[in-house]
Amino acid sequence: MKRTYGAGRGSRDGRTGRSVVSGEFALPKTVRPGLPAVASFGELALPDELLRMLTSLGMNEPFPIQAATLPNSLAGRDVLGRGRTGSGKTLAFGLALLARTAGRRAEPCSPLALVLVPTRELAQQVAEALTPYAKSLKLRMATVVGGMSIGRQAGALRGGVEIVVATPGRLKDLIDRGDCRLDEVAVTVLDEADQMADMGFMPQVTALLDQVRREGQRMLFSATLDRNVDLLVRRYLHDPVVHSVDPSAGAVTTMEHHVLHVHPVDKHAATTEIAARDGRVIMFLDTKHAVDRLTRDLLGVGVRAAALHGGKSQPQRTRTLAQFKSGHVTVLVATNVAARGIHVDSLDLVVNVDPPSDHKDYLHRGGRTARAGESGSVVTLVLPYQRRDMSRLMRDAGITPQIAQVRAGEAELSRITGARAPSGVPVVITAPVTERPRRSGASTRGRRSRSAEARRAAGPRRAPDQPRTGQGPGASRPTASPVAVAS
């Protein structure tokens, strides 16, 4: 099932002269002109339920990628969108997908629309963002990701859902089990397509795309457009409407890029002082071991930090993200697993404690801040031997950073990052304690009667003034411990 631009596979006539980031392919030229952009959601052919929901959530004016692509995606055109995360692309594809699915009812195991994403975190973020809009249209949605109960996900699909948000591996597993088929999927979205290629999902992605309806609509969004994404565009998009924001340009006025030269003996102290700043920050390191070590060190000096990497279970990762979003955790120490899928409002600082390996990783890490028009800074700590590689990386990304030599405890580090000395009082981040719901009715009464019988069989209760075991006058008391911070 190969789809072309109209200029023909491999033809240079279908290319534009637009500038591209290093390693990317030129964008295809649309054969049929696209519809003009709109200035407000009210100009779009959206269901009234979606318009009311947008208004109630304070979404009055569309972001540029929404204004440009929605008129065309609502009309059923294929869409190719390149733009940095935080540009509003979730609603750009989400509103079109929901509007074009509204009023239809899915059969068991046979969804009508599909959103493919590379990571569990991103799947959950997309589902969370679209849920209120889907509910307004009475559309059912399921999130299908690894690390969670496959039986529960299979049950949701068997019950019938119109929309599935999925990672490729888990969706393939459910199809292989016979719990899902894609032959009725009329709208397909690939979000963060470049990361799916980078993570080796391309064979799974193409196998899934080959199963959806041939005449269906496809929308592909990506922060960067490398050669692997080019293969997807050539094969599956038909005369797409193209919207592109240079990944380094979307944040020119709202994002600052700093490269801070540090000495090896000073790097850990500088990192700690940045982490102790007033406000949330994400810190990226290369390995799980380094993430865990820095997290322990930060907790030991009074910084409310938590680790996020591929070695954590899904419940742990979900809880950590929730704590970070709520402000209970102020520093998220992460590997690249968190570079996508973390959508946190009002996050104004990302720190590359370890510089990324290439410009794509830099753009994805930096995309956690300066989202939706907000301001933010990306700071990279660079050791002397890393300076040449960092200069090349910035050149490939099309970014001219501000460069400074800094040391821990100095005013320049504080001016750029808000760094300050930590409290020095160790903290422990505890999981939230949830009360089990109380039951009522016959089951509760039955339980009470059984408990009473057990007490009678166990003999008399202790006298009120009788101390419990280990709580008498001579019992030892616990020693002082680090401050525990409960959510």
C-alpha positions in Angstrom: 0.0 0.0 0.0 2.2 2.8 -1.2 1.0 6.4 -1.4 2.8 9.2 -3.3 2.9 13.0 -3.3 1.7 13.3 -6.8 5.1 14.3 -8.1 6.1 10.6 -8.0 8.4 8.5 -5.8 11.9 9.8 -5.8 11.1 12.9 -8.0 12.8 16.1 -7.1 9.9 18.1 -8.6 7.9 17.4 -5.5 10.4 19.0 -3.2 10.6 22.5 -1.8 13.6 24.8 -1.3 12.9 25.3 2.3 15.9 25.1 4.7 16.1 21.9 6.8 17.9 20.9 10.0 21.0 18.8 9.5 20.1 15.2 8.6 16.5 16.0 7.6 14.7 15.6 4.3 13.1 18.4 2.4 9.3 18.7 3.0 7.0 17.5 0.3 5.1 20.1 -1.8 1.4 19.9 -1.6 -0.2 19.3 -5.0 -3.7 20.5 -4.1 -3.7 23.8 -2.3 -4.7 23.6 1.4 -7.5 25.5 2.9 -6.6 28.8 4.6 -5.8 29.1 8.3 -8.5 30.3 10.7 -8.3 32.9 13.4 -10.7 31.2 15.9 -12.2 27.8 16.7 -15.6 29.2 15.8 -14.7 29.3 12.2 -14.1 25.6 12.1 -16.7 22.9 11.3 -16.5 21.5 14.8 -19.4 19.8 16.6 -21.1 22.2 19.1 -20.0 19.9 22.0 -16.4 20.4 21.1 -16.8 24.2 20.8 -18.5 24.4 24.2 -15.8 22.3 25.7 -13.0 24.4 24.2 -14.7 27.5 25.6 -15.2 26.0 29.1 -11.4 25.1 29.2 -10.4 28.6 28.2 -9.2 27.6 24.7 -10.3 30.6 22.7 -7.7 31.0 20.0 -6.0 28.2 18.1 -2.2 27.9 18.1 -0.6 28.3 14.7 -0.3 24.5 14.0 -4.0 24.1 14.9 -5.1 27.1 12.9 -3.2 25.9 9.8 -4.0 22.1 9.9 -7.5 21.8 11.3 -9.4 23.2 8.3 -7.7 20.6 6.2 -7.8 17.7 8.6 -11.5 18.3 9.3 -12.0 18.0 5.5 -10.3 14.6 5.5 -6.9 15.6 4.1 -3.8 13.9 5.1 -1.5 16.1 7.2 2.2 16.3 7.8 3.2 18.5 10.7 6.6 19.3 11.9 6.9 21.3 15.1 8.4 21.3 18.5 6.5 19.8 21.4 4.3 22.2 23.2 3.1 23.8 20.0 -0.4 22.5 20.4 -0.3 19.5 18.1 -2.2 17.2 20.4 -5.4 19.2 19.8 -4.4 19.8 16.2 -4.9 16.1 15.5 -7.2 15.3 18.4 -10.0 17.7 17.5 -10.0 16.5 13.9 -10.0 12.8 14.9 -12.8 13.3 17.4 -15.0 15.4 15.1 -14.6 12.9 12.2 -15.4 10.0 14.6 -18.4 11.7 16.3 -21.8 10.0 15.9 -20.3 6.5 15.1 -20.3 3.5 17.3 -17.6 0.9 17.3 -18.1 -2.8 17.3 -16.3 -5.0 19.9 -12.5 -5.2 19.2 -12.9 -2.9 16.2 -11.9 0.8 17.0 -12.6 3.5 14.5 -9.6 5.8 15.1 -6.1 5.2 16.2 -3.3 7.3 17.7 0.2 5.7 17.8 2.8 7.1 20.1 6.3 5.9 21.1 6.1 5.8 24.9 3.7 5.0 27.7 4.0 8.5 29.2 3.1 10.1 25.9 0.1 7.8 25.5 -1.2 8.7 28.9 -0.6 12.4 28.2 -2.5 12.3 24.9 -5.4 10.3 26.4 -5.6 12.7 29.4 -5.7 15.7 27.0 -8.4 14.3 24.8 -10.6 12.7 27.4 -12.8 15.7 28.2 -13.5 16.3 24.5 -14.2 12.6 23.9 -16.6 12.5 26.8 -18.5 15.6 25.5 -19.2 13.6 22.3 -19.9 10.3 24.2 -16.9 8.7 22.5 -15.2 5.8 24.3 -11.4 5.8 24.4 -8.9 3.2 25.6 -5.1 3.6 26.3 -3.1 0.5 25.2 0.4 0.5 26.5 3.0 -1.9 27.9 3.7 -2.2 31.6 -0.1 -2.3 32.4 -2.6 -5.2 32.6 -3.1 -6.5 29.1 -6.2 -8.4 30.3 -7.8 -5.1 31.4 -6.9 -3.5 28.1 -8.3 -6.4 26.1 -11.5 -6.2 28.1 -11.9 -2.5 27.2 -11.4 -3.3 23.5 -13.9 -6.2 23.7 -16.4 -3.8 25.3 -16.1 -1.5 22.3 -14.1 1.7 22.0 -14.2 4.3 19.2 -10.6 5.6 19.8 -7.4 3.8 20.8 -4.3 5.6 22.0 -1.5 3.0 21.8 2.2 2.2 21.7 3.1 -0.1 18.8 4.3 -3.1 20.7 1.3 -3.5 23.0 -1.2 -2.9 20.2 0.5 -5.6 18.1 0.3 -8.0 21.1 -3.5 -7.4 21.4 -4.0 -7.9 17.7 -2.0 -11.2 17.8 -4.3 -12.3 20.7 -7.4 -11.6 18.6 -8.5 -8.8 20.9 -8.2 -6.0 18.3 -8.4 -5.5 14.6 -7.8 -2.3 12.6 -9.8 -2.8 9.4 -12.4 -0.2 10.5 -9.9 2.5 11.5 -10.7 5.5 9.3 -8.4 8.1 11.0 -4.8 7.3 12.0 -2.4 9.6 13.8 1.3 9.0 14.2 2.6 11.3 17.0 6.4 11.8 17.6 7.1 9.6 14.5 10.8 10.4 14.7 11.1 8.8 18.1 9.2 5.7 17.0 11.8 5.4 14.3 14.7 6.0 16.7 13.4 3.4 19.1 13.3 0.7 16.4 9.5 0.6 16.1 9.4 1.1 12.4 8.6 -2.5 11.4 5.8 -2.6 13.9 4.5 0.8 12.9 4.4 -0.1 9.2 2.8 -3.5 9.9 0.0 -1.7 11.9 -0.5 1.0 9.2 -0.9 -1.7 6.6 -3.9 -3.0 8.5 -6.0 0.2 8.7 -8.4 1.2 6.0 -6.7 2.0 2.7 -8.9 5.0 2.0 -8.6 6.3 5.5 -7.1 9.6 6.7 -3.6 9.7 8.1 -1.9 12.5 10.1 1.8 12.4 10.9 3.4 14.7 13.4 7.1 14.9 14.3 9.5 17.3 15.9 12.2 16.3 13.4 12.0 14.8 9.9 14.9 12.4 9.4 15.2 9.7 6.7 13.2 7.1 8.5 10.2 9.5 8.8 10.6 10.2 5.1 9.9 6.5 4.4 6.6 6.8 6.4 5.6 10.0 4.5 6.3 8.5 1.1 4.5 5.2 1.8 1.4 6.3 3.7 0.6 10.0 3.2 -1.3 11.0 0.0 -0.8 14.6 -1.1 -0.5 15.8 2.5 -1.1 19.4 3.7 2.2 20.4 5.2 2.7 22.6 8.2 6.2 23.1 9.4 7.8 25.1 12.2 11.6 24.9 12.3 12.2 23.0 15.6 14.7 25.6 16.7 12.6 28.6 15.5 9.4 28.1 17.4 11.0 29.1 20.7 13.2 32.0 19.5 11.3 34.5 21.5 10.3 32.3 24.4 13.2 30.0 25.0 16.8 30.8 26.0 19.6 28.3 25.4 22.6 28.4 27.7 25.8 26.4 27.5 27.6 26.6 30.8 31.3 25.6 30.9 32.1 23.9 34.2 35.2 22.1 35.6 34.9 18.4 36.5 35.5 19.0 40.2 32.7 21.6 40.3 30.0 20.0 38.2 28.3 18.1 41.0 28.1 21.1 43.3 26.8 23.3 40.5 24.2 20.7 39.6 23.0 20.5 43.2 22.7 24.2 43.6 20.6 24.4 40.4 18.4 21.6 41.7 17.8 23.6 44.9 16.4 26.6 43.1 12.9 27.9 43.8 10.8 26.1 41.1 10.6 22.9 39.2 13.3 21.6 36.9 13.9 18.5 34.8 17.5 17.2 34.8 18.7 14.8 32.1 21.5 12.3 32.5 22.7 9.5 30.2 22.3 6.4 32.4 19.8 4.9 34.9 22.7 4.5 37.4 23.7 8.2 37.1 20.0 9.2 37.5 19.6 7.1 40.7 22.9 8.3 42.2 22.1 12.0 41.6 18.6 11.5 43.0 19.9 10.0 46.2 22.5 12.8 46.6 19.8 15.5 46.1 17.5 13.9 48.6 20.4 13.8 51.1 20.9 17.5 51.0 17.2 18.5 51.2 16.1 18.7 47.5 12.8 17.0 46.8 13.9 14.9 43.8 12.6 11.8 42.1 14.1 9.5 39.4 12.4 8.6 36.1 13.9 6.0 33.8 13.1 2.8 31.9 14.0 0.7 35.0 11.0 2.0 36.9 7.7 0.1 36.8 4.8 1.8 35.1 3.0 2.6 38.5 6.2 4.1 39.8 6.6 6.3 36.7 3.0 7.4 36.8 3.2 8.3 40.5 6.5 10.2 40.0 5.0 12.2 37.1 1.9 13.0 39.2 4.1 14.2 42.1 6.2 16.3 39.8 3.1 17.9 38.2 1.6 18.7 41.6 4.8 20.3 42.9 5.3 17.6 45.6 8.5 16.7 43.8 10.4 19.8 42.5 13.3 18.0 40.6 12.7 15.3 38.1 16.0 13.5 37.3 15.5 11.5 34.1 17.1 9.7 31.2 15.9 10.2 27.7 12.8 8.0 28.4 11.3 11.2 29.8 12.3 13.4 26.9 8.9 12.9 25.3 5.6 12.5 27.0 6.2 14.8 29.9 3.8 17.7 29.4 4.0 20.0 32.5 2.6 23.5 32.5 4.8 26.3 33.7 8.1 24.4 33.7 10.7 27.0 33.0 14.0 25.2 33.2 15.5 22.0 31.7 19.1 21.1 32.5 21.2 18.7 30.5 23.6 17.5 33.3 25.0 15.2 30.6 24.9 16.8 27.1 22.7 14.9 24.7 24.3 12.8 22.0 22.8 14.6 19.0 20.7 17.6 18.1 17.5 15.6 17.9 17.8 14.6 21.5 18.6 18.2 22.5 15.4 19.4 20.8 13.3 16.8 22.4 14.7 17.4 25.9 14.3 21.1 25.5 10.8 20.7 24.3 9.7 20.1 27.9 9.9 23.8 28.6 8.6 27.0 26.9 5.4 25.1 26.0 2.4 26.8 24.5 4.0 30.2 24.3 5.4 30.2 27.8 9.0 31.2 28.5 11.7 28.8 29.5 15.4 28.0 29.5 17.5 25.1 28.5 20.9 24.8 30.3 23.6 22.4 29.3 26.6 21.7 31.6 29.7 21.1 29.4 33.1 19.8 30.5 36.2 21.0 28.7 36.5 17.8 26.6 32.8 18.1 25.5 33.0 21.7 24.1 33.8 20.8 20.5 31.0 18.2 20.3 28.5 20.6 21.9 29.4 23.3 19.4 28.8 20.9 16.5 25.5 19.8 18.1 24.2 23.4 18.4 25.2 24.1 14.8 23.2 21.1 13.6 20.2 22.2 15.7 20.4 25.7 14.2 20.7 27.3 17.7 23.1 30.0 18.8 23.3 29.6 22.6 24.6 32.0 25.3 27.9 30.6 26.6 29.3 31.3 30.1 32.0 29.9 32.4 30.5 29.2 35.8 31.4 27.9 39.2 29.2 26.7 42.1 28.4 29.4 44.6 29.0 32.3 42.1 26.5 34.9 41.1 26.6 34.1 37.4 25.3 30.6 38.0 22.5 31.9 40.2 21.6 34.6 37.6 21.1 32.2 34.8 19.5 29.3 36.7 18.3 30.6 40.0 20.8 28.3 41.7 21.1 28.5 45.5 22.6 26.4 48.3 20.4 23.5 49.4 19.0 23.3 53.0 21.2 20.3 53.9 18.3 18.6 55.7 17.6 15.2 54.1 14.1 14.5 52.8 12.2 11.3 51.9 9.6 11.4 49.2 6.8 9.1 50.3 4.0 7.7 48.2 0.5 9.1 48.8 -1.6 7.2 51.3 -5.1 6.5 50.0 -7.9 5.3 52.2 -9.8 2.2 51.1 -13.4 3.0 50.4 -15.8 2.0 53.1 -18.5 -0.5 52.2 -22.1 -0.4 53.3 -25.0 -2.7 53.3 -25.2 -6.4 54.0 -21.6 -7.1 53.2 -20.5 -4.6 55.9 -22.9 -6.0 58.5 -21.8 -9.5 57.7 -18.2 -8.5 58.2 -19.0 -6.8 61.5 -20.8 -9.9 62.8 -17.8 -12.1 61.8 -15.4 -9.7 63.5 -17.5 -9.8 66.7 -17.5 -13.6 66.7 -13.7 -13.6 66.3 -13.3 -11.2 69.2 -15.5 -13.4 71.5 -13.5 -16.5 70.5 -10.2 -14.7 71.2 -11.0 -14.0 74.8 -11.3 -10.8 76.9 -9.9 -7.6 75.6 -7.1 -5.8 77.4 -7.9 -3.3 80.1 -7.9 0.3 78.9 -4.8 1.1 81.1 -2.9 -2.0 80.0 0.0 -1.0 77.6 0.3 -2.6 74.2 3.3 -4.9 73.6 6.4 -2.8 73.0 4.7 0.4 74.2 5.3 0.2 77.9 7.3 2.7 79.9 10.5 0.9 79.1 9.9 0.6 75.3 12.4 2.3 73.1 11.4 5.2 70.9 12.4 5.5 67.2 15.5 7.6 66.4 15.4 10.8 64.5 15.0 10.3 60.7 15.1 12.5 57.6 12.1 14.7 57.0 9.4 12.7 55.2 7.4 14.7 52.7 4.0 13.1 52.0 1.9 14.0 49.0 
